[in-house]
């Protein structure tokens, strides 16, 4: 495998604006981290491929890879999101911590050192903090906390940490947000070293480098504190993305605003003029966008129908339209027929997309193997990354010259609940099945079974639920299961059995007494014990010969039960007259039962075992 000939930036960059500008010109810049999105199902499998001189693949080597390899995560860690920066990587764990690995020249790994890491290690977060989203910039990192604040660490010479200083930070510090502001998403520009945050009221904050107007405040003045982007009147933003020197935002109507550097048409407004204020990208007719991201000098957008738009620089095929033609307005990437994309991420010179069937498409620059298809040949149209057999991808992230993904072995779980579990014939019984899948949202249907007999099939809703309400269960005990057949990424699964008992109603004024006989030694049911029922009729408490015998004697069955039914209210006496072999009659053989009108009573009675035979007396 051929390693990329790019300059190996093992030393610290000059912390000057001139140095940053020069780096942008000669291409020593990183890639954009996307706006925060919903996290993926937790997994202990993180994959990486591409350039690896600084250990950014996390496989404990510095060998570049043109096929995905495993990131070495801490024992027990499960990951829900990833972000790729310039020669370093971040991961969000399921318990709200952050992992980091790769280059650490500016403290961007957040472990209070500047020591490079070749495997994933924990960021030293403030005590009690839970992180919900991450973003990786050129050489700085961002994290969104569960209470809507933003942490930042790493390089800060242009104010990209937003803490009001230009002091480099090796541990996370809080961004100085305006009072009362709650942030819902973050994005980190790369190369240009600026940061974005989406607020809960649909506005955008920006801070850091601003040489091209990428902060969107109408100036080219760098800012170490967050300021609001000057959005058009009445616009609400739902998603954000950041490129090397430009920024992007999705409006609530599915349009795209862009601002900043535009030398290659990356703003998509059919010009090459930098814009210090947001302008609209010229989307194709009918296109509605849900997510955006920016690379070195190109942009990506995900449409509501699962297609990908791209525009800007295209020297390496990073637009995925089959050409090397730079585009000033968005065009559709040439996806394989029938493909639906659910997530996008723009690398420096390559692009990634996650498909609805758990595969990864990649296109553009591939000199370091960042496409992951076992070659180093650039790709002008999307091709599939060669994932390890048996895995499906649940998230993707693009670094400067490397790529990252989360993957799982597909599995589903089906549960079933019944309400009520005891009913009479004709009563409604609600059966609620719920299917979860670690490879994404389950689709398809659930079949409800009574034993081996199909009751009916119900489609899953968007939350993985299938509900059946039936009045057709006949009298008796029903062993019910919910069976998910599987669809798409999610394999099938079967719930545990839930028993629903349907019992005929007791006629008015008629009750019953059920004897439940057990062994005092095992606690298990005892068959063959014989009982006679008497009704109190002579007015003297206690069983006497002048009381009335009710029906024939009753022997307990294999469940240890016998039933006396159609009984009027009153006082009754259960007299045990015989026991099965190996047991003795109790010392007190008569049990008094007070039966209310229509009541159905169960009397538990235990027998002691003996060794002397059937008719031993205790």
N, C-alpha and C positions, 0 to 999 in steps of 0.2 A: 504494500500500500504506500502510495506517495504522500508525503506530508506536504501541507500547504507551504508555499514559499513566502508567505507574508512575514513581515518583520516580527521577531519574537520579542515582545515588550516585557522583558523580565524586570527592568528597572522602573523607577518612578518617572512619571512625566513631569515636565516643567509646569509648575502651577501658575501659569500666566495665560492671559487671554490669547496672546499671540501664539503660544504653543497649541492651544486648543483649536484656533483657527487653522493653523498649519496642518494639524492632524486631520481636520475635516477635509482639507484640500487633498492631502496625499493618501487619505483612506485609512488612517490608523484609528478608526472609530468603531464604536460598538453598535449594538442593535437595540431595538425598542422592546420594552416590556409592556404587555398589553394592559388595558384596563382590567381591574379586578372583576372576575366572573364567579359564578357559582362553583364551589369546590366539587371535586370528583369524589366518588366513593373511596373510602380509605383503602390503601393497599401498601404492602411492604415491597412492592416491585416498582422501582424507578429505573428507567433506561436512559442511556445517553450514547451519543455518537458524534463524530467529527473531530475537530482540532482539540488537542489535549496537552499542549506544552506546559500549562500551569495546573494540570490536574482537574480541570473544570468538568471532566466526565465523571469524576468521583469513583473511579475503579481502582484506585491506589497505584496508578501508573501515570506516565506522561506520554503514553503512546496514543497517537491519533487512531481513530476507528472508523471504518466505512460500513460497519454493521452495528446495531445496538448492542450494548453491553450493560451489565447490572451496575447501578450506583451502589456503593457500599454504605448502607444506612446503619445508624446505631441499632443495637439489639432492641427489638420490641417496637421500633418506630414504624408508624404507618403514616403515609403521606397522602394529602388531598389536593395539592396544587404545586406548580413549579414555576420558576422564572429564570431566564438566562440573561446574563450580563456580558460584559467584555471580559472573557476568560475567567468568569466565575459563575456560580449557579446558586440558586436558593430553592428551598422546598418548605412548604407549610405542612406541619404534622396535624394529625387528627385531634390532638389535645391542645392545639393553639400555640405551639412552639414553632421556631424557625430553625432550619438547618442551612448551612452554607459550606461551600467548598470551592477550591480553585485559587486564583490570584487574590492576594490580600495586601497589595502594596500600599493601599490607602486605608486599611482597616475595614474594607467593605464586607468582610466576613463577620464583623461584629463580635469578635471574641477577645477584644482588648489586646490584640497583637497585630503585627503586620507579617505574620508567618503564613506562607502558602500552605493550603491543605489539599491533599489528594483523595481524601474520603470525607463524607459528610460529618460535620460537627455542629453542635448547638450554638446559636447566637445567644449572647448574654443579655436577655431581655430584662427590663425592670421587674421587680417582684410583683406577682399577682396579675401580670398582663397576659391577656389571651389575644392572639392574633387571628384575624379572619381572612386576610388577603396580603399578598406580597407583590413587589415589583423590583426588578433589577435594572439599574441604569448602566452607564458606561463603567463607572467605578464607584458607584454609590448604591445604596439599597434603601427600600422603603417597606414599611409594614403598616397595615391598617389594624387597629385594635377593635375589640368587641364593643367598646364604648364610643366609637366613631372618631378616635384621635389617630394621629399618624406619627410613627417613629421613623427616624432616618439615621443612617450612619455611613461612613466612608469619606470619599473625597468631597471637599466643600469649598474649593478655591473660588467658585463662582456663585456660591450661595445655594447650591442645589439641595442642601439638607434643610433649608427653610427655618433654621433656628435663630435667625437674626445675625449670624456671624459668617465668617469665611474660615472657621477653624475646623480642621480635619478631625473626624470623630471615629474612634475605634470601638466605641460602644454606642448602642442606640440612644438617641436623644429625641425629645418631642419637638415636632414641628410647631412653630408659633402660629397656630390657626387664629383667625379672627374670633372674638368672643361669641359664644353661643353656637358656633358652627359644628355640625356633625358631618363627617365624611363617610361616603358609602362606597367609593371606588378610588383607586390610585393608578398612576402610570408614571413611568420613569423614562425620560428621553435619554438617548445614548449618544456618545460622541459629543453632542451639544450640551449635555449635562444640565438638563432642566427636568422639573418634576411637575406633575399635574395631580389634582384631586377633585373628585366630583362630590358636591355637597348634597345633603338630603333634600334641599329645595331646588335641585336641578341646575345649580350654577357650577362654574369651574374656577378653581384656584390654581395659580401657577407661580413658580419661583425658580431661581437659578439663572442660567445663561440665557441671554436674550439678543445676541448679535444679529439674528435674522428676524426678530419680532415673534419668536416662537412662544413667548409668554402671552401674546394676544392682548396686550394692554395699550397698544397704539404707540409704543416706544421701542427702542433697541437698548434699553438700560437694564443691566443685570439687577436681580432683586434677591436679597437673602431672606426676605419674608414673603409669605404668600399674599398675592393680590388677586382680585377678581379679573378674569378674562372679560373683555368688553363684548359681550354677546349681543346679537341683534335683539331689539325690543320684543318681548313676549315669547322668547325662545326658552324652552326647557330641555336640558340635556339629560340623556339616559345612559350614555356610555362614552368613554374617552380612550384615546390612544396617543402615544408619543413616538416620534421618530428621532433621527439624529439631530435635525435642526428644525423640525416642524411638528405641529400638533394637530390632532383630529378629535372630533366630537360628533356623536349621533344625537339628533334631535328627537323629541317625542313623536314627531311625524315621520320619522324614518329617513330624514335627509342627513347630509354630512357637511359639517363645517370644518374648514381647515385654515391654518395660519402659520406663518413663519417662512422658512427657506423654501424656494421654489425653482431652483436652477435647472431641475430636470422634469418639471411639471408635476411634482409630488403633491401639490395642493389640488390638482384635478380641476382647475377652473379655466383651462385652455389658455394659460399664459405661462411665462417664465419669470414673472415679477414676484419678488418677496412681498409678503403681506403681514403687516404688524397687527392687523385686526382680522377677525374671522370672516371668511368668504365661503360661499357654497360651492362644493364640488358638483360638477355637471354629470349627474347620474343618468344612466340610460332610462328611457321612458318606462314607467311602471315599477322601477326598482325601489324597494324599501329596505333600508339597511338596519341591522340590529347590533353590529359590532364592528370596530375598526382597529387597525394597528398600523404602525409606521416602521419602516426599516431605515437603511442608511439614506437612500434618496428615492424610495418607492413606498407606496401605500397599499393597504389591503382593506377590503370591506366584505363583511358577510351579509348576504341578503336574507330576507325573511323566508325565501323558498329554498334556502340551502345552497345557493351558488356563491361564487367568489368574484368580486370585482377587484381590479388592480390597475394602478397607474403610476407614472413616474419613470425613473431610470430603469433600463431593461438590458443593459450590456451583457448580462449573464443569463438572461431568460427568467429573471425573478418575477416577471409579471405572469408567466405561465400561459401566454397566448400563442405559443408556437413561433414567435419571432424574437428578434433582438431590437425591435423598434421601441424607442422611448415614447411614452404616451402622456399627453397633457390632460386627457380626460379619461375617466374610468372605462375599462373594457372588461369583458368576462374572461376569466381564466378557462382554459380548455380542460375541464374536468372529464374523467371517464363517464361514458353514458350511464345514466341512472344513479349517479352519485349524489348524495345529500351530505353537505358539510355542516358540522355543528360547532366548530371552533377554528379560529385562524390565529396565526402568529407570524410576524415578519422578522426574519433575521437580518443581519447586515446586508447580505447580498443573496439570501435565499428565503423561501417562504414555506410555511407548513400549514396543513389543514387536517383536522380530525373528521373522519366520516362517521355517518350514523351507524355503520356496521363495524366500528371499532378498528378501522384501518387508518393509516397515516399516509397522506399525499405530501410530496415535497418536490420543489422545483427551484431552479436558479443555480447559483454558484455551488460547486461540489468538489473543489480542489482538496479539501480536507476530509471528504467523506460525509459532510453534513447532511446529504440527502439520505444516506443510510441504505443504499441499494447495492452495496458491494462493489461500487466503482468510484472513481474520482472524476467522472465526466459530467460537465454541466448539463442541466436539463431544461429545455425550453418549454416543456409541457409537464404537468404534474405526473409523477410516477409514484408507485407504492414503495414505502420503506419496508425493508425485510424484517418484520417483527419475529421474535423467537416463536417457534411452533407452540400452539396451545394458548397463546396470550392474545388478548384484545386490548387496544389502547383506550384510555378514558380521558386523557388530557395530553396536550402538547405545549411545548415552549421552545422558542428559538433563541439561541445565544449568538454571539458575534460570528463565530465560525463553527458553532456546535449546536446540537439539537438535544431536546429532552422529551421524555414522555412518561406517563404513568400507565401501568398495564395491570391486568388481572386475569386470572383463570376464571372464566365465566361461571357463576353459580347463582341460583335463585333459591328463595325460601318462600313457602306458602303457608299461611296460618289460616285457621278457621275458627270463628266464634258463632255460637247459636244462642238465640234469645227468643223465648225461654227454652230451657232444656227439658221441662216437663209441661205437657199441655194435654188438652182433650182433642178428640177428632174435630177437624174443622177450624181449630184455632190457628191464627197466623203464627208461623215460626220464621224468624229472620235469620238467614245464614249469611254471614259477612266474611268473605275471603280477602286476604291481603297478600300481594306478591311483592317481594323486594328482590332486586338484582344488583350485584356488585358491578355489572358491566354497563349500567345505564337504567333508564326507565323501562320497566317491562311493558310489553304490548301483547296483544292477542286476547285470549279468553281463558276462563276457568270453567271446568266441568265439575258439577256437583254430583257426587255419587252417594247412594244409599246402599251400603254393602258393595256388591259388584254391579248394581243396577244404576244406570245413568238417570239422574233426575232431570237435569237440563244444563245448558251451557250459557254462560253470561260473559259478555265482553268486559275487559278491564277498562276502567276509566283512566284519566291522565295521572292519577295518584296510585295506580296499581291496585285499585279496589274493584271487587265484583260482589254484588249484593243480590241475593235471592230471597224473596218472601213467599212462602208457600203455605197453603191450607190443605194440601193433599196428602199429608203423611197419615197413613192408617194407624189403627191401634197397635201398640207394641213398641219394642225398643228398636231404634234406628241408629246404625253405626255409619255416621256421615263423614265424608272426606271431600276436600277440594283439591282438584288435580289440575295443575298448570302445565300445559303441553309444551311451552317454550315457543319463543319467536325471536327472530333476529339474533342479537347477541346473547339473549338470556335463555339458558336451558330450562327444561321442565323440572317440576318439583311437586311433591304431594304433601298435604297437611297431615298432622296427627288426626286421629279419629276423635270425633265429638259425638257423644251419645245423646240422642233426644228420645224421651219416652212419651208416647201418646197413650193415655189411659181413658177409658170410657167413663163418663160422668156417673156418679152414684145417684140412683133415683132419690127424689126428695124423701126424707125421713129414713133412708136406709144407709147404714154404715157398714164397716167391716173391721175385722181384727185379723192381722197377719202375725203368725208366730215366726220368729227368725231364730233358728236354733244353731248354736255354735258349740264347738269344743272348747272347754276352758283351758286346755293345754295348747292348742294350736291357734285358736281364734278363728279357724276356718269353719265353713258351713258344715252342718251335721245332718245327714239324711237318715230317715227311718225312725225318728222319734214320733210317738203317737200322742195326740191330744184329743180330749173331749171338751166341748164347750157347754156350759150350763148358764142359765139365766136366773138371776135372783127374782124369785116370785113369792116366797113365803113370808117376806117381811122381816126375817131374822138374818142379820149380817153373817156372812160366811157360808160356804157350800154345805148344803144339807140334802138329804135324800128327797125331801119334799120340794126342792127347787126343780126347775124344768130343764131337761136335756135339750140342747139345740142341735138338730141334725145328726149326721153320722160322725164317727171319729175321723180325724184328719192326720195323715202321716207326712212328715216333712220331706220335701223333694231334694234333688241334688244341690239346690241353692240353699238348703236348710230352711225352707219356707213351707207353710201351709196356711190356707186362707179360709176364714169363716166370713161369709158376706151376706148381704141383704138383711142386716141386723137393725132392729129398731133401737132407739136410744134406751139406755138403762145400764144396770150393773150386771157384769158377767164374770164367770169363773172359768179360767183355763186350767184343766187338770191333766197333768202328764200321766199317761197310763203305761207307756212302754218306751224303751230306749234301744238304740242299735247295739250290736255286739261290741263288748269292750267298754261300755259305759254304764254308769249306775243312775238310778232315779235320784233326783235331789231329795234332800230331807224335807223340804217344803214343796209339795208337788202342785199346789194350787196357787194360781196368780189371779188376783182380782183386777178387773178392767172396768173402768167407768167410761161408757161410750156416749158421747153427745150425739145429737140428732145429725145424721149424715156424716159423722166423723169416720176417718179411715186411720186406724191405729195400728202400729207395729210394736210387738212385744218381744224384745230380745231376751232369750233364756239360754243359759249355758249348762252343759253337762260335764261332770268329771269322769275321766277314764279310770278303769280298774283292770285288773288282770284275772279276775275270777270268773268271768263269763257273763252271759246276758242278763241273768236274773239275780245278780248279787244285789244286796241291799246295803246302803251306806250305813 
